[in-house]
């Protein structure tokens, strides 16, 4: 397993993976030494993350290999269908997965997402439009939603 640490506008991100794919991307407030050399298996991920933050990329095209239960992986696959700049409620996500009563299980799987930004769990909000739990902190969730909505035209009326 290889890893590297890069700087992002929201703190340092640690990217982990190997030839089987990217297993995790996490964000933290700690300051570790940034990686001078990016392992080849992680280079595409780092390049795409940097492009995302420069507003040059809206979707990721990476080989992913997250660890999780079958249910969590189903939730994470559904999360990847939420378009850039859009949001979805936990209830909507539960319905898409075929079980509207599974809101808590869906929220739990969302919170265990090991691939920060790449699997866009930040796009899931409460049914009333409120920001709800986010492992990286609500201020990061708000920043990401604003980042993705920056270029939407404002209505005049």
Phi and psi in degrees as a GROMACS rama.xvg file:
@    title "Ramachandran Plot"
@    xaxis  label "Phi"
@    yaxis  label "Psi"
@TYPE xy
-114.918  157.854  UNK-2
-148.519  162.112  UNK-3
-149.647  160.454  UNK-4
-122.883  128.904  UNK-5
-127.026  159.897  UNK-6
-90.4639  138.115  UNK-7
-130.642  168.36  UNK-8
-63.0077  -13.5469  UNK-9
-110.087  8.90877  UNK-10
124.535  -171.706  UNK-11
-85.413  134.559  UNK-12
-109.627  135.49  UNK-13
-106.976  123.787  UNK-14
-108.235  129.685  UNK-15
-128.478  141.171  UNK-16
175.898  -175.678  UNK-17
-154.106  -160.892  UNK-18
-64.6863  -19.1008  UNK-19
-82.509  -9.60624  UNK-20
130.424  178.892  UNK-21
-80.9014  124.97  UNK-22
-97.239  -29.4553  UNK-23
-158.995  150.791  UNK-24
-136.957  118.713  UNK-25
-127.685  157.058  UNK-26
-119.37  145.523  UNK-27
-151.309  166.283  UNK-28
-92.2423  -6.36239  UNK-29
-72.4429  158.515  UNK-30
-112.531  108.297  UNK-31
-107.156  167.234  UNK-32
-67.4067  128.406  UNK-33
-70.6244  147.589  UNK-34
-73.1263  128.891  UNK-35
-82.1159  -34.2113  UNK-36
-120.264  128.785  UNK-37
-95.9073  123.55  UNK-38
-57.6208  143.102  UNK-39
-54.3074  -38.8835  UNK-40
-65.5618  -17.2891  UNK-41
-109.109  -6.47964  UNK-42
-60.3688  -44.952  UNK-43
-60.6422  -41.7287  UNK-44
-62.2531  -48.0374  UNK-45
-61.8383  -43.975  UNK-46
-61.1128  -44.1419  UNK-47
-69.9362  -37.9884  UNK-48
-62.6546  -44.5034  UNK-49
-62.7942  -39.5119  UNK-50
-65.133  -38.0313  UNK-51
-58.8071  -47.702  UNK-52
-69.7047  -24.4735  UNK-53
-85.4467  4.37738  UNK-54
64.3065  32.0409  UNK-55
-106.874  -3.38579  UNK-56
-143.856  135.967  UNK-57
-113.824  -20.1854  UNK-58
-130.779  153.421  UNK-59
-107.411  140.661  UNK-60
-125.497  83.2589  UNK-61
-134.964  153.818  UNK-62
-81.8943  116.912  UNK-63
-107.513  146.798  UNK-64
-145.814  60.5627  UNK-65
-74.907  148.219  UNK-66
-89.6438  131.765  UNK-67
179.315  173.073  UNK-68
-74.3362  167.033  UNK-69
-58.6162  -41.8473  UNK-70
-62.9367  -46.3186  UNK-71
-58.9823  -42.7468  UNK-72
-64.2983  -35.6236  UNK-73
-63.8351  -43.8819  UNK-74
-61.9285  -46.134  UNK-75
-63.6597  -35.4146  UNK-76
-65.8499  -39.7189  UNK-77
-67.8106  -36.8944  UNK-78
-58.6769  -35.4191  UNK-79
-69.1381  -12.1234  UNK-80
-87.3944  -9.89876  UNK-81
-74.4844  118.728  UNK-82
-65.6653  151.435  UNK-83
-53.0382  133.212  UNK-84
82.9848  0.0381461  UNK-85
-113.916  161.271  UNK-86
-127.817  165.891  UNK-87
-145.044  145.078  UNK-88
-87.2398  161.54  UNK-89
-59.913  -37.4409  UNK-90
-64.6823  -45.3896  UNK-91
-59.3338  -42.2785  UNK-92
-63.7396  -42.301  UNK-93
-60.8949  -41.9409  UNK-94
-64.3781  -41.1701  UNK-95
-62.8071  -29.4813  UNK-96
-85.5117  -0.715649  UNK-97
88.4515  11.1015  UNK-98
-147.372  89.1773  UNK-99
-62.0879  -17.7928  UNK-100
-85.4529  -2.89788  UNK-101
-91.7337  26.5334  UNK-102
-56.0124  -46.4618  UNK-103
-65.5443  -40.398  UNK-104
-65.5837  -39.2143  UNK-105
-65.4846  -43.8173  UNK-106
-62.8932  -39.3502  UNK-107
-64.2573  -45.546  UNK-108
-63.4025  -39.2496  UNK-109
-59.3273  -43.9997  UNK-110
-68.5713  -19.6323  UNK-111
-96.5665  5.78056  UNK-112
-55.687  118.802  UNK-113
-87.7106  -0.906495  UNK-114
-119.331  75.0112  UNK-115
-47.9897  133.516  UNK-116
68.8108  -46.651  UNK-117
-61.8395  -44.7669  UNK-118
-101.242  106.408  UNK-119
-78.2047  67.4698  UNK-120
-66.2279  -17.1566  UNK-121
-67.6155  -15.3778  UNK-122
-85.0544  0.524567  UNK-123
-99.1189  126.482  UNK-124
-128.223  173.74  UNK-125
-70.4132  158.457  UNK-126
-59.0808  -26.3927  UNK-127
-88.945  6.76811  UNK-128
88.9017  -0.167714  UNK-129
-80.5569  152.454  UNK-130
-75.3695  132.02  UNK-131
-122.17  175.509  UNK-132
-26.2214  141.298  UNK-133
-152.961  122.553  UNK-134
-56.2732  -32.0451  UNK-135
-84.0232  -0.723305  UNK-136
100.752  139.952  UNK-137
-62.3269  -30.6091  UNK-138
-65.3781  -33.6628  UNK-139
-70.8088  -39.7857  UNK-140
-60.6966  -46.1734  UNK-141
-61.8629  -42.8924  UNK-142
-59.5807  -45.5733  UNK-143
-64.7016  -41.9277  UNK-144
-63.6099  -43.7862  UNK-145
-63.6321  -41.7095  UNK-146
-57.8367  -42.8434  UNK-147
-77.9086  -16.7101  UNK-148
-105.689  4.80494  UNK-149
-56.4106  -37.0067  UNK-150
-101.877  7.63724  UNK-151
-69.7067  136.74  UNK-152
-69.8814  133.625  UNK-153
-77.7966  141.584  UNK-154
-80.3098  150.807  UNK-155
-90.6544  -18.3746  UNK-156
